[in-house]
Amino acid sequence: DTAVSQTPKYLVTQMGNDKSIKCEQNLGHDTMYWYKQDSKKFLKIMFSYNNKELIINETVPNRFSPKSPDKAHLNLHINSLELGDSAVYFCASSQMTGETQYFGPGTRLLVL
Amino acid sequence: AQSVTQPDIHITVSEGASLELRCNYSYGATPYLFWYVQSPGQGLQLLLKYFSGDTLVQGIKGFEAEFKRSQSSFNLRKPSVHWSDAAEYFCAVGLRTGGFKTIFGAGTRLFVKA
């Protein structure tokens, strides 16, 4: 039983393409997050959604658009991919209070 | 601005030896404090957390951490390291800013010698 799952696990694409990463959690949580981990392992929050509403948006370029169709899903769509978007993207979920977050396995994006 | 500093980029210890990973934070109030572990190619797993109360907190896998307000530190310790502990360790601060925002340190990579 995977608590937080992400698809795909690996994504290799060309510059300028548009791609999506999907995240699903079966923990009954109402808050979900996207994090970006760069090549130096630095991990930074991008977005946070609570009950399908955006509550944190950390100055991420507007090429990145999160979408939450329901509380259990938070997808990340990226337009016009750039080389600098290459990273590992982690989804996480928590109860609304947010203190204990459960992370997915990550999606490794490589932009060529 | 809030920040988390992990001064050691990597640490090597022998199996069976004790371990201490350092973490300092910058924040005006007592924050929520966390340690996460990331094994190669994996997501992050929460080892332990501190919100209030007893400043020595116990976590999973035999880890513990001590909050020292005077030093703005939250160091992670383990009395005897196992080879399976080799991983990346992240200290983090949690803040309530409308939502709950977690700020991570840069991580410390732990190598374990046989």
Backbone of each chain as ProteinMPNN parsed JSONL, in Angstrom:
{"seq_chain_A": "DTAVSQTPKYLVTQMGNDKSIKCEQNLGHDTMYWYKQDSKKFLKIMFSYNNKELIINETVPNRFSPKSPDKAHLNLHINSLELGDSAVYFCASSQMTGETQYFGPGTRLLVL", "coords_chain_A": {"N_chain_A": [[0.849, -1.201, 0.0], [1.003, 1.9, -1.14], [1.611, 5.027, 0.244], [1.99, 7.729, -0.606], [2.108, 8.357, -3.912], [3.81, 8.77, -7.023], [3.79, 9.579, -10.474], [5.319, 10.034, -13.641], [8.13, 7.926, -12.621], [10.56, 8.465, -13.726], [11.484, 10.972, -16.073], [12.324, 12.019, -19.145], [12.98, 14.571, -21.359], [12.708, 16.985, -24.041], [13.948, 20.336, -24.27], [11.597, 22.981, -24.144], [9.337, 21.451, -24.37], [6.115, 20.425, -23.003], [5.141, 19.052, -19.931], [3.661, 16.748, -17.548], [3.413, 15.849, -14.098], [2.174, 13.439, -11.918], [0.505, 13.088, -8.764], [-0.617, 11.174, -6.051], [-2.328, 10.537, -3.027], [-3.17, 8.254, -0.463], [-3.828, 8.592, 2.147], [-5.806, 10.01, 3.312], [-5.34, 12.658, 3.789], [-5.614, 16.289, 3.817], [-4.005, 18.192, 2.801], [-1.555, 18.966, 0.408], [1.673, 18.947, -1.21], [4.256, 20.306, -3.346], [7.661, 19.794, -3.893], [10.948, 20.809, -4.903], [13.994, 19.299, -5.659], [17.226, 20.084, -6.184], [20.259, 19.538, -8.139], [22.23, 19.632, -6.253], [21.114, 18.565, -4.073], [19.564, 20.297, -2.67], [16.561, 21.126, -1.152], [13.433, 22.477, -1.794], [10.354, 24.055, -1.066], [7.639, 24.31, -3.346], [4.845, 24.559, -3.91], [1.755, 24.543, -2.021], [-1.235, 22.925, -1.304], [-4.448, 23.088, 0.124], [-7.288, 21.322, 0.738], [-7.917, 21.483, -2.007], [-7.306, 24.107, -2.531], [-4.979, 26.643, -3.337], [-2.417, 27.452, -1.136], [0.206, 28.038, -0.533], [2.632, 29.523, -2.5], [5.616, 29.558, -3.79], [7.164, 31.772, -5.196], [7.478, 30.613, -7.742], [8.211, 30.106, -11.198], [5.683, 31.026, -13.587], [5.376, 29.097, -15.474], [5.064, 26.771, -14.236], [2.357, 24.985, -13.165], [0.279, 23.987, -10.739], [-2.285, 21.569, -10.169], [-5.207, 20.594, -8.569], [-7.394, 18.219, -8.615], [-8.937, 16.878, -6.746], [-8.965, 16.192, -3.177], [-7.162, 14.146, -2.865], [-5.339, 14.188, -4.892], [-2.663, 15.855, -6.516], [-1.436, 17.46, -9.129], [1.308, 18.362, -11.244], [1.962, 20.587, -13.7], [4.148, 21.461, -16.268], [5.123, 23.953, -18.377], [6.834, 24.698, -21.456], [9.521, 23.614, -21.005], [12.699, 24.058, -19.43], [16.322, 23.845, -19.335], [17.163, 24.228, -16.708], [15.104, 23.238, -15.242], [15.556, 20.653, -14.721], [15.593, 18.247, -12.274], [14.766, 16.646, -9.145], [11.476, 16.038, -8.347], [9.381, 16.201, -5.64], [6.423, 15.03, -4.212], [4.263, 15.602, -1.441], [2.234, 14.916, 1.452], [-0.068, 15.9, 4.063], [-1.896, 16.233, 7.187], [-4.102, 19.025, 7.753], [-2.807, 20.662, 9.599], [-0.139, 20.272, 9.112], [2.351, 19.507, 10.216], [3.49, 16.925, 10.155], [4.682, 15.444, 7.455], [4.305, 13.348, 4.647], [6.271, 11.883, 2.243], [6.412, 11.356, -1.293], [8.031, 9.054, -3.636], [9.441, 10.52, -5.477], [10.015, 12.203, -8.622], [12.154, 11.995, -11.237], [13.288, 14.385, -13.263], [14.642, 15.088, -16.351], [15.836, 17.446, -18.476], [16.658, 17.875, -21.764]], "CA_chain_A": [[0.0, 0.0, 0.0], [1.822, 3.094, -1.219], [0.889, 6.127, 0.853], [2.062, 8.842, -1.559], [2.696, 7.82, -5.135], [4.043, 9.744, -8.086], [4.075, 9.053, -11.804], [6.206, 8.875, -13.726], [9.29, 7.94, -11.746], [11.595, 9.123, -14.519], [10.931, 11.72, -17.194], [13.365, 12.63, -19.956], [12.264, 15.313, -22.388], [13.455, 18.049, -24.709], [13.64, 21.733, -23.945], [10.455, 23.547, -24.84], [8.154, 20.59, -24.251], [5.233, 20.535, -21.83], [4.997, 17.744, -19.284], [2.93, 16.711, -16.282], [3.739, 14.838, -13.09], [0.968, 13.205, -11.118], [0.697, 12.66, -7.384], [-1.832, 10.699, -5.383], [-2.118, 10.051, -1.662], [-4.305, 7.475, 0.054], [-3.758, 8.738, 3.599], [-6.928, 10.818, 3.783], [-4.883, 14.001, 4.128], [-6.271, 17.352, 3.065], [-2.996, 19.141, 2.33], [-0.528, 18.345, -0.428], [2.793, 19.85, -1.481], [5.289, 19.966, -4.313], [9.002, 20.26, -3.572], [11.958, 20.596, -5.936], [15.33, 19.011, -5.14], [18.154, 20.311, -7.29], [21.375, 18.592, -8.277], [23.03, 19.677, -5.027], [20.27, 17.983, -3.039], [18.828, 21.316, -1.938], [15.134, 20.837, -1.252], [12.685, 23.704, -1.546], [8.925, 23.951, -1.335], [7.145, 25.075, -4.486], [3.416, 24.84, -3.737], [1.002, 23.783, -1.051], [-2.678, 22.99, -1.512], [-5.279, 22.568, 1.195], [-8.657, 21.141, 0.237], [-7.91, 21.908, -3.403], [-7.025, 25.539, -2.665], [-3.568, 26.989, -3.239], [-2.139, 28.261, 0.042], [1.601, 28.475, -0.595], [3.216, 29.579, -3.838], [6.925, 30.12, -3.459], [7.816, 32.479, -6.315], [7.804, 29.657, -8.791], [7.807, 30.648, -12.501], [4.313, 30.653, -13.918], [5.382, 27.918, -16.351], [4.666, 25.663, -13.372], [0.969, 25.159, -12.741], [-0.275, 22.848, -10.018], [-3.737, 21.408, -10.283], [-5.699, 19.636, -7.595], [-8.781, 17.854, -8.959], [-9.598, 16.526, -5.494], [-8.016, 16.254, -2.049], [-6.196, 13.052, -2.917], [-4.467, 14.338, -6.045], [-2.067, 17.155, -6.831], [-0.608, 17.279, -10.301], [2.179, 19.494, -11.571], [2.154, 20.741, -15.134], [5.25, 22.371, -16.554], [5.149, 24.397, -19.778], [8.086, 25.237, -22.025], [10.579, 23.143, -20.116], [14.039, 24.613, -19.576], [17.368, 22.983, -18.784], [17.209, 24.416, -15.266], [14.011, 22.52, -14.58], [16.026, 19.306, -14.39], [15.627, 18.117, -10.816], [13.837, 15.641, -8.635], [10.287, 16.693, -7.816], [8.733, 15.38, -4.623], [5.104, 15.348, -3.71], [4.084, 15.215, -0.045], [0.898, 15.216, 1.968], [-0.169, 15.99, 5.517], [-3.13, 16.809, 7.673], [-4.099, 20.474, 7.532], [-1.832, 21.303, 10.476], [1.071, 20.287, 8.294], [3.653, 19.236, 10.834], [4.04, 15.631, 9.756], [4.477, 15.287, 6.019], [4.71, 12.078, 4.06], [6.794, 12.177, 0.921], [6.422, 10.36, -2.346], [9.37, 8.583, -4.003], [10.115, 11.477, -6.342], [10.044, 12.081, -10.084], [13.421, 12.521, -11.722], [13.065, 15.044, -14.552], [15.85, 15.503, -17.057], [15.509, 18.219, -19.675], [17.828, 17.873, -22.657]], "C_chain_A": [[0.881, 1.246, 0.0], [1.031, 4.273, -0.701], [0.817, 7.328, -0.092], [2.779, 8.31, -2.796], [2.805, 8.918, -6.186], [4.276, 9.01, -9.389], [4.353, 10.205, -12.758], [7.342, 8.958, -12.708], [10.454, 8.648, -12.429], [10.937, 9.815, -15.707], [12.084, 12.415, -17.901], [12.685, 13.296, -21.138], [13.148, 16.405, -22.966], [13.026, 19.412, -24.185], [12.457, 22.204, -24.76], [9.199, 22.717, -24.762], [7.339, 20.935, -23.019], [5.048, 19.143, -21.248], [4.217, 17.877, -17.984], [3.45, 15.595, -15.401], [2.508, 14.697, -12.206], [1.334, 12.72, -9.723], [-0.641, 12.271, -6.788], [-1.467, 10.245, -3.984], [-3.382, 9.356, -1.181], [-4.349, 7.516, 1.579], [-4.933, 9.521, 4.175], [-6.526, 12.229, 4.189], [-5.603, 15.055, 3.288], [-5.293, 18.4, 2.557], [-1.923, 18.399, 1.556], [0.472, 19.401, -0.876], [3.585, 19.355, -2.699], [6.592, 20.613, -3.857], [9.898, 19.991, -4.77], [13.301, 20.371, -5.254], [16.31, 19.124, -6.295], [19.324, 19.336, -7.24], [22.29, 18.581, -7.058], [22.237, 19.203, -3.82], [19.502, 19.031, -2.243], [17.35, 21.169, -2.219], [14.339, 22.077, -0.889], [11.221, 23.518, -1.907], [8.559, 24.826, -2.53], [5.706, 25.531, -4.213], [2.868, 24.02, -2.572], [-0.477, 24.008, -1.321], [-3.364, 22.41, -0.287], [-6.711, 22.497, 0.696], [-8.838, 21.75, -1.149], [-7.645, 23.393, -3.593], [-5.535, 25.807, -2.484], [-3.335, 27.868, -2.02], [-0.692, 28.709, 0.125], [2.053, 28.408, -2.046], [4.533, 30.317, -3.701], [7.636, 30.684, -4.675], [8.331, 31.517, -7.372], [7.395, 30.277, -10.131], [6.423, 30.179, -12.907], [4.234, 29.593, -15.014], [4.96, 26.688, -15.564], [3.245, 25.913, -12.895], [0.484, 23.893, -12.041], [-1.781, 22.794, -10.219], [-4.169, 20.302, -9.329], [-7.153, 19.308, -7.907], [-9.603, 17.433, -7.74], [-8.533, 16.454, -4.401], [-6.921, 15.216, -2.148], [-5.179, 13.202, -4.036], [-3.946, 15.758, -6.172], [-1.089, 16.93, -7.973], [0.188, 18.549, -10.574], [2.405, 19.512, -13.071], [3.232, 21.788, -15.373], [5.248, 22.677, -18.05], [6.554, 24.827, -20.173], [9.291, 24.882, -21.167], [11.931, 23.725, -20.464], [15.046, 23.67, -18.929], [17.388, 23.044, -17.255], [16.08, 23.752, -14.508], [14.408, 21.099, -14.219], [16.246, 19.203, -12.89], [14.808, 16.892, -10.449], [12.676, 16.387, -7.979], [9.584, 15.727, -6.864], [7.363, 15.929, -4.296], [5.053, 14.913, -2.245], [2.655, 15.526, 0.365], [0.936, 15.259, 3.485], [-1.609, 16.317, 5.884], [-3.011, 18.323, 7.555], [-3.051, 21.18, 8.389], [-0.433, 21.271, 9.884], [2.358, 19.796, 8.915], [4.28, 17.921, 10.386], [3.697, 15.38, 8.296], [5.028, 13.949, 5.552], [5.08, 12.329, 2.6], [6.622, 11.003, -0.031], [7.856, 10.003, -2.719], [10.128, 9.521, -4.936], [9.967, 11.157, -7.814], [11.307, 12.774, -10.573], [13.224, 13.052, -13.126], [14.4, 15.481, -15.121], [15.427, 16.19, -18.348], [16.766, 18.334, -20.527], [17.789, 19.023, -23.641]], "O_chain_A": [[1.445, 1.606, 1.034], [-0.093, 4.51, -1.143], [-0.257, 7.872, -0.348], [3.925, 7.867, -2.718], [2.008, 9.855, -6.229], [4.887, 7.941, -9.407], [3.692, 11.242, -12.688], [7.484, 9.965, -12.014], [11.236, 9.344, -11.782], [9.965, 9.316, -16.274], [12.738, 13.29, -17.334], [11.901, 12.661, -21.844], [14.214, 16.704, -22.427], [11.901, 19.604, -23.723], [12.329, 21.863, -25.936], [8.108, 23.208, -25.052], [7.8, 21.635, -22.118], [4.827, 18.177, -21.977], [4.122, 18.956, -17.4], [3.869, 14.541, -15.88], [1.888, 15.68, -11.801], [2.338, 12.034, -9.528], [-1.655, 12.94, -6.988], [-0.417, 9.636, -3.776], [-4.501, 9.796, -1.446], [-4.844, 6.59, 2.22], [-5.04, 9.677, 5.392], [-7.289, 12.921, 4.863], [-6.125, 14.769, 2.21], [-5.702, 19.389, 1.949], [-1.441, 17.349, 1.981], [0.163, 20.592, -0.917], [3.583, 18.17, -3.031], [6.637, 21.788, -3.492], [9.651, 19.074, -5.554], [13.704, 21.144, -4.384], [16.24, 18.365, -7.261], [19.366, 18.431, -6.406], [23.041, 17.628, -6.853], [22.644, 19.416, -2.678], [18.856, 18.7, -1.249], [16.929, 21.096, -3.374], [14.533, 22.664, 0.176], [10.89, 22.904, -2.921], [9.089, 25.923, -2.706], [5.393, 26.72, -4.276], [3.409, 22.982, -2.192], [-0.916, 25.137, -1.54], [-2.94, 21.396, 0.268], [-7.279, 23.505, 0.277], [-9.815, 22.453, -1.407], [-7.749, 23.893, -4.713], [-4.905, 25.257, -1.58], [-3.973, 28.91, -1.874], [-0.4, 29.691, 0.808], [1.886, 27.396, -2.727], [4.568, 31.534, -3.519], [8.625, 30.11, -5.131], [9.472, 31.609, -7.825], [6.343, 30.913, -10.21], [6.033, 29.052, -12.602], [3.138, 29.229, -15.44], [4.547, 25.683, -16.143], [2.964, 26.946, -12.287], [0.301, 22.855, -12.676], [-2.449, 23.81, -10.41], [-3.577, 19.224, -9.289], [-8.051, 20.045, -7.503], [-10.82, 17.613, -7.712], [-7.345, 16.633, -4.669], [-5.85, 15.393, -1.566], [-4.24, 12.41, -4.118], [-4.674, 16.73, -5.969], [-0.049, 16.292, -7.804], [-0.204, 19.651, -10.189], [2.966, 18.576, -13.64], [3.229, 22.858, -14.764], [5.357, 21.775, -18.88], [7.351, 25.258, -19.34], [9.991, 25.763, -20.667], [12.276, 23.871, -21.636], [14.699, 22.825, -18.104], [17.604, 22.03, -16.59], [16.092, 23.704, -13.278], [13.686, 20.414, -13.495], [16.999, 19.985, -12.309], [14.244, 16.205, -11.302], [12.89, 17.27, -7.148], [9.243, 14.601, -7.226], [7.175, 17.134, -4.127], [5.728, 13.959, -1.856], [1.958, 16.3, -0.292], [1.851, 14.725, 4.113], [-2.432, 16.634, 5.025], [-1.928, 18.841, 7.284], [-2.47, 22.179, 7.964], [0.37, 22.168, 10.141], [3.367, 19.677, 8.22], [5.501, 17.837, 10.256], [2.54, 15.132, 7.956], [6.075, 13.49, 6.007], [4.309, 12.907, 1.834], [6.677, 9.837, 0.359], [8.798, 10.583, -2.179], [11.324, 9.338, -5.162], [9.813, 10.0, -8.206], [11.506, 13.969, -10.358], [13.019, 12.286, -14.068], [15.185, 16.157, -14.457], [14.754, 15.602, -19.195], [17.8, 18.824, -20.073], [18.696, 19.165, -24.461]]}, "seq_chain_B": "AQSVTQPDIHITVSEGASLELRCNYSYGATPYLFWYVQSPGQGLQLLLKYFSGDTLVQGIKGFEAEFKRSQSSFNLRKPSVHWSDAAEYFCAVGLRTGGFKTIFGAGTRLFVKA", "coords_chain_B": {"N_chain_B": [[15.528, 36.465, 7.92], [14.198, 33.185, 7.886], [16.256, 30.33, 8.362], [18.161, 27.32, 7.841], [20.984, 25.647, 8.894], [23.289, 23.255, 8.07], [26.269, 22.356, 8.966], [28.083, 20.418, 8.135], [28.922, 18.925, 5.175], [29.409, 16.312, 4.452], [29.879, 13.313, 6.338], [31.902, 10.775, 7.72], [31.685, 7.765, 9.4], [32.66, 4.985, 11.434], [31.213, 1.734, 11.382], [29.222, 0.949, 14.119], [30.222, 2.959, 15.662], [29.56, 6.079, 17.396], [27.302, 8.73, 16.438], [26.914, 12.131, 15.506], [25.038, 14.604, 14.081], [25.054, 17.878, 13.011], [22.934, 20.749, 13.409], [21.781, 23.971, 12.921], [19.519, 26.65, 13.415], [17.79, 29.561, 12.262], [15.53, 31.638, 13.561], [12.824, 33.584, 14.817], [11.145, 32.748, 16.856], [10.376, 29.798, 18.793], [10.71, 27.204, 16.692], [9.007, 24.654, 14.755], [10.757, 21.665, 14.57], [12.604, 19.35, 12.619], [14.011, 16.18, 11.633], [14.885, 14.542, 8.721], [15.425, 11.599, 6.715], [17.016, 10.538, 3.769], [17.344, 7.95, 1.679], [19.453, 6.693, -0.967], [18.061, 7.475, -4.087], [15.508, 7.519, -3.096], [12.48, 8.753, -1.483], [11.851, 11.193, 1.144], [12.036, 10.379, 4.592], [10.511, 10.818, 7.695], [12.38, 11.169, 10.596], [12.287, 12.171, 13.225], [10.67, 14.669, 15.31], [10.313, 17.918, 16.775], [8.256, 19.85, 18.769], [7.444, 21.034, 21.168], [7.928, 20.95, 24.765], [9.665, 18.226, 26.266], [13.059, 18.485, 25.678], [14.684, 16.601, 24.583], [14.251, 14.406, 22.094], [12.945, 11.352, 20.913], [13.357, 9.217, 18.133], [12.651, 7.272, 15.167], [14.405, 4.231, 14.28], [16.401, 4.249, 16.195], [17.403, 6.826, 16.524], [17.963, 10.032, 18.068], [17.325, 13.43, 19.068], [18.37, 16.617, 20.232], [17.028, 19.583, 21.373], [18.337, 22.744, 21.719], [17.781, 25.689, 22.922], [19.342, 27.927, 23.572], [21.51, 27.706, 21.94], [20.401, 27.622, 19.505], [20.111, 25.158, 18.233], [19.678, 21.836, 16.943], [20.629, 19.013, 17.158], [21.293, 15.832, 15.75], [21.521, 12.494, 16.93], [23.038, 9.255, 17.284], [23.72, 6.337, 19.041], [25.087, 4.067, 18.103], [26.121, 3.336, 15.01], [24.769, 1.8, 12.107], [25.483, -0.011, 9.08], [23.393, 0.341, 7.338], [22.495, 2.858, 7.85], [23.682, 4.686, 6.236], [23.155, 7.452, 4.301], [21.403, 10.419, 3.178], [20.916, 13.153, 5.287], [18.53, 15.394, 6.445], [17.957, 18.387, 8.101], [15.246, 20.344, 9.26], [13.09, 23.199, 9.42], [9.897, 24.142, 10.523], [7.285, 26.339, 9.694], [4.512, 28.438, 10.412], [2.791, 30.063, 8.065], [0.316, 31.153, 7.007], [-0.099, 28.805, 5.405], [1.512, 25.674, 6.198], [4.894, 25.797, 6.206], [7.859, 24.261, 5.244], [11.25, 24.531, 5.759], [14.249, 23.47, 4.511], [17.516, 22.307, 5.48], [20.746, 22.081, 3.87], [21.533, 19.508, 3.88], [23.292, 16.576, 5.092], [25.548, 14.229, 4.125], [25.897, 10.945, 5.065], [28.425, 8.613, 5.42], [29.244, 5.236, 6.001], [31.738, 3.328, 7.364], [32.98, 0.028, 7.065]], "CA_chain_B": [[14.833, 35.379, 7.242], [14.421, 31.887, 8.501], [17.215, 29.495, 7.639], [18.646, 26.125, 8.519], [22.372, 25.4, 8.52], [23.925, 21.988, 8.415], [27.637, 22.75, 8.629], [28.857, 19.312, 7.568], [28.371, 18.432, 3.914], [29.439, 14.861, 4.579], [30.533, 12.759, 7.53], [32.174, 9.344, 7.633], [31.881, 7.116, 10.704], [32.793, 3.526, 11.377], [30.057, 0.997, 11.876], [29.289, 0.73, 15.547], [30.612, 4.2, 16.334], [28.463, 7.011, 17.638], [27.098, 9.718, 15.379], [26.199, 13.366, 15.795], [24.894, 15.494, 12.931], [24.754, 19.194, 13.548], [21.925, 21.571, 12.756], [21.462, 25.242, 13.559], [18.442, 27.322, 12.717], [17.603, 30.978, 12.517], [14.097, 31.909, 13.592], [12.547, 34.461, 15.945], [10.453, 32.044, 17.929], [10.696, 28.372, 18.782], [10.044, 26.652, 15.511], [8.883, 23.21, 14.663], [12.049, 21.165, 14.098], [12.498, 18.006, 12.074], [15.071, 15.51, 10.916], [14.447, 13.588, 7.721], [16.477, 10.81, 6.09], [16.753, 10.194, 2.372], [18.236, 6.93, 1.13], [19.69, 6.941, -2.398], [16.969, 7.202, -5.0], [14.243, 7.404, -2.374], [11.9, 9.961, -0.925], [12.268, 11.529, 2.493], [11.314, 9.751, 5.686], [10.652, 11.579, 8.929], [13.026, 10.45, 11.699], [11.761, 12.684, 14.48], [10.245, 16.059, 15.262], [10.183, 18.603, 18.06], [7.352, 20.987, 18.756], [7.5, 21.66, 22.485], [8.072, 19.963, 25.822], [10.976, 17.639, 26.524], [13.959, 18.922, 24.61], [15.322, 15.426, 23.999], [13.185, 13.656, 21.425], [13.336, 10.054, 20.374], [12.766, 8.964, 16.825], [12.724, 5.9, 14.672], [15.713, 3.668, 13.932], [17.372, 4.482, 17.244], [17.888, 8.192, 16.518], [17.423, 11.01, 18.984], [17.814, 14.781, 18.809], [18.211, 17.495, 21.379], [16.792, 20.992, 21.085], [19.007, 23.659, 22.648], [17.329, 27.034, 22.542], [20.427, 28.917, 23.736], [22.433, 27.548, 20.821], [19.595, 27.503, 18.272], [20.579, 23.925, 17.599], [18.835, 20.64, 17.013], [21.571, 18.018, 16.657], [20.813, 14.448, 15.672], [22.523, 11.572, 17.467], [22.746, 7.825, 17.352], [24.847, 5.793, 19.809], [25.834, 3.048, 17.375], [25.674, 3.439, 13.616], [24.727, 0.571, 11.311], [25.794, 0.293, 7.676], [22.167, 0.756, 6.645], [22.216, 4.27, 8.136], [24.294, 5.515, 5.201], [22.069, 8.15, 3.612], [21.443, 11.881, 3.302], [20.088, 13.567, 6.418], [18.096, 16.782, 6.326], [17.323, 19.081, 9.203], [14.258, 21.261, 8.695], [12.312, 24.071, 10.293], [8.53, 24.318, 10.046], [6.742, 27.65, 10.026], [3.107, 28.673, 10.018], [2.693, 31.33, 7.333], [-0.87, 30.916, 6.183], [-0.034, 27.345, 5.399], [2.68, 25.198, 6.955], [6.015, 25.826, 5.274], [9.038, 23.585, 5.761], [12.505, 24.99, 5.175], [15.237, 22.426, 4.705], [18.932, 22.545, 5.373], [21.358, 21.576, 2.646], [21.74, 18.065, 4.008], [24.588, 15.994, 5.432], [25.655, 12.864, 3.613], [26.57, 10.054, 6.009], [29.067, 7.406, 4.921], [29.548, 4.319, 7.085], [32.846, 2.413, 7.048], [32.885, -1.31, 7.674]], "C_chain_B": [[15.168, 34.066, 7.932], [15.403, 31.071, 7.673], [17.615, 28.314, 8.495], [20.052, 25.854, 7.996], [22.811, 24.029, 8.998], [25.386, 22.147, 8.009], [28.476, 21.649, 7.977], [28.19, 18.808, 6.295], [28.346, 16.905, 3.925], [30.226, 14.477, 5.82], [30.743, 11.276, 7.297], [32.4, 8.81, 9.052], [32.016, 5.62, 10.485], [31.539, 2.873, 11.921], [30.244, 0.694, 13.357], [29.685, 1.968, 16.336], [29.39, 5.087, 16.523], [28.457, 8.081, 16.554], [26.445, 10.958, 15.959], [26.21, 14.222, 14.539], [24.391, 16.836, 13.438], [23.72, 19.953, 12.72], [21.724, 22.835, 13.579], [20.389, 25.936, 12.742], [18.417, 28.793, 13.101], [16.118, 31.267, 12.414], [13.791, 32.679, 14.858], [11.91, 33.768, 17.125], [10.929, 30.589, 17.919], [9.957, 27.732, 17.614], [9.691, 25.181, 15.717], [10.199, 22.729, 14.03], [11.933, 19.704, 13.699], [13.871, 17.506, 11.629], [14.432, 14.482, 9.984], [15.668, 12.821, 7.208], [16.049, 10.476, 4.669], [17.786, 9.17, 1.92], [18.373, 7.16, -0.367], [18.505, 6.546, -3.265], [15.607, 7.121, -4.357], [13.702, 8.766, -1.963], [12.388, 10.186, 0.49], [11.397, 10.821, 3.514], [11.565, 10.54, 6.961], [11.268, 10.706, 10.01], [12.438, 10.87, 13.037], [11.405, 14.151, 14.312], [10.16, 16.614, 16.678], [9.243, 19.778, 17.877], [7.443, 21.755, 20.063], [7.752, 20.555, 23.496], [9.503, 19.501, 25.988], [11.914, 17.93, 25.361], [14.747, 17.777, 23.99], [14.214, 14.57, 23.4], [13.745, 12.373, 20.83], [12.646, 9.859, 19.027], [12.845, 7.504, 16.439], [14.168, 5.507, 14.424], [16.79, 3.997, 14.96], [17.952, 5.886, 17.291], [17.238, 9.025, 17.618], [17.988, 12.38, 18.61], [17.529, 15.636, 20.017], [18.084, 18.937, 20.931], [17.482, 21.824, 22.166], [18.693, 25.072, 22.192], [18.477, 28.018, 22.564], [21.408, 28.868, 22.575], [21.718, 27.504, 19.479], [20.014, 26.252, 17.497], [19.593, 22.789, 17.818], [19.655, 19.519, 16.406], [20.991, 16.607, 16.756], [21.905, 13.513, 16.16], [22.043, 10.133, 17.34], [23.937, 7.184, 18.032], [25.696, 4.798, 19.03], [25.293, 2.968, 15.953], [25.756, 2.084, 12.929], [24.984, 0.944, 9.855], [24.567, 0.803, 6.94], [21.791, 2.208, 6.932], [22.838, 5.207, 7.107], [23.199, 6.114, 4.335], [22.337, 9.647, 3.702], [20.473, 12.266, 4.414], [19.8, 15.066, 6.307], [17.469, 17.252, 7.622], [16.348, 20.095, 8.601], [13.547, 22.025, 9.801], [10.921, 24.219, 9.702], [7.96, 25.619, 10.566], [5.284, 27.716, 9.616], [3.026, 30.056, 9.373], [1.48, 31.267, 6.424], [-1.047, 29.427, 6.028], [1.153, 26.931, 6.25], [3.821, 25.056, 5.976], [7.217, 25.195, 5.93], [10.257, 24.079, 5.012], [13.582, 23.979, 5.526], [16.653, 22.967, 4.712], [19.468, 21.873, 4.123], [21.652, 20.08, 2.699], [23.161, 17.711, 4.417], [24.585, 14.557, 4.939], [26.468, 12.039, 4.599], [27.121, 8.843, 5.277], [29.423, 6.544, 6.131], [30.629, 3.355, 6.624], [32.65, 1.091, 7.757], [33.991, -1.517, 8.692]], "O_chain_B": [[16.256, 33.872, 8.475], [15.384, 31.115, 6.443], [17.431, 28.311, 9.713], [20.276, 25.835, 6.786], [22.712, 23.698, 10.18], [25.705, 22.078, 6.822], [29.482, 21.942, 7.331], [27.056, 18.33, 6.317], [27.386, 16.285, 3.468], [31.106, 15.203, 6.282], [29.877, 10.596, 6.746], [33.211, 9.349, 9.805], [31.549, 5.07, 9.487], [30.886, 3.407, 12.817], [31.305, 0.236, 13.781], [29.5, 2.015, 17.552], [28.343, 4.883, 15.91], [29.448, 8.307, 15.859], [25.544, 10.868, 16.793], [27.272, 14.528, 13.999], [23.424, 16.91, 14.196], [23.647, 19.812, 11.5], [21.522, 22.771, 14.792], [20.358, 25.819, 11.517], [18.956, 29.199, 14.131], [15.519, 31.162, 11.344], [14.436, 32.453, 15.882], [12.118, 34.164, 18.272], [11.787, 30.213, 17.12], [8.727, 27.727, 17.568], [10.041, 24.569, 16.726], [10.686, 23.325, 13.069], [11.251, 18.92, 14.358], [14.763, 18.287, 11.297], [13.582, 13.683, 10.378], [16.793, 13.319, 7.255], [14.886, 10.174, 4.402], [18.968, 9.489, 1.794], [17.492, 7.766, -0.977], [18.008, 5.423, -3.185], [14.643, 6.699, -4.998], [14.378, 9.788, -2.082], [13.245, 9.451, 0.981], [10.188, 10.678, 3.333], [12.705, 10.888, 7.268], [10.751, 9.631, 10.314], [12.129, 10.028, 13.881], [11.772, 14.794, 13.328], [9.963, 15.877, 17.644], [9.4, 20.59, 16.965], [7.51, 22.984, 20.066], [7.787, 19.376, 23.146], [10.44, 20.29, 25.866], [11.595, 17.654, 24.205], [15.413, 17.967, 22.972], [13.346, 14.071, 24.117], [14.863, 12.33, 20.318], [11.508, 10.282, 18.821], [13.074, 6.626, 17.271], [15.05, 6.364, 14.365], [17.974, 4.021, 14.624], [18.907, 6.124, 18.031], [16.113, 8.756, 18.041], [19.003, 12.476, 17.921], [16.56, 15.407, 20.741], [18.931, 19.449, 20.199], [17.248, 21.639, 23.361], [19.254, 25.579, 21.221], [18.586, 28.859, 21.672], [22.059, 29.864, 22.261], [22.355, 27.364, 18.435], [20.236, 26.287, 16.287], [18.793, 22.796, 18.753], [19.411, 19.114, 15.27], [20.301, 16.256, 17.713], [23.08, 13.707, 15.845], [20.849, 9.838, 17.295], [25.074, 7.455, 17.644], [26.899, 4.693, 19.27], [24.146, 2.578, 15.732], [26.697, 1.319, 13.145], [24.734, 2.078, 9.445], [24.686, 1.611, 6.018], [20.863, 2.735, 6.318], [22.547, 6.403, 7.11], [22.416, 5.395, 3.715], [23.36, 10.081, 4.232], [19.35, 11.766, 4.473], [20.7, 15.882, 6.103], [16.573, 16.609, 8.17], [16.615, 20.644, 7.532], [13.423, 21.568, 10.938], [10.784, 24.404, 8.493], [8.131, 25.962, 11.736], [4.873, 27.133, 8.613], [3.171, 31.08, 10.041], [1.612, 31.321, 5.202], [-2.044, 28.859, 6.477], [1.735, 27.76, 6.95], [3.734, 24.284, 5.021], [7.567, 25.551, 7.055], [10.296, 24.053, 3.782], [13.8, 23.67, 6.698], [16.959, 23.953, 4.042], [18.739, 21.185, 3.408], [21.981, 19.466, 1.684], [24.108, 18.444, 4.131], [23.713, 13.768, 5.302], [27.599, 12.396, 4.931], [26.384, 8.13, 4.596], [29.853, 7.061, 7.162], [30.467, 2.652, 5.627], [32.21, 1.043, 8.906], [34.074, -2.58, 9.307]]}, "name": "protein", "num_of_chains": 2, "seq": "DTAVSQTPKYLVTQMGNDKSIKCEQNLGHDTMYWYKQDSKKFLKIMFSYNNKELIINETVPNRFSPKSPDKAHLNLHINSLELGDSAVYFCASSQMTGETQYFGPGTRLLVLAQSVTQPDIHITVSEGASLELRCNYSYGATPYLFWYVQSPGQGLQLLLKYFSGDTLVQGIKGFEAEFKRSQSSFNLRKPSVHWSDAAEYFCAVGLRTGGFKTIFGAGTRLFVKA"}
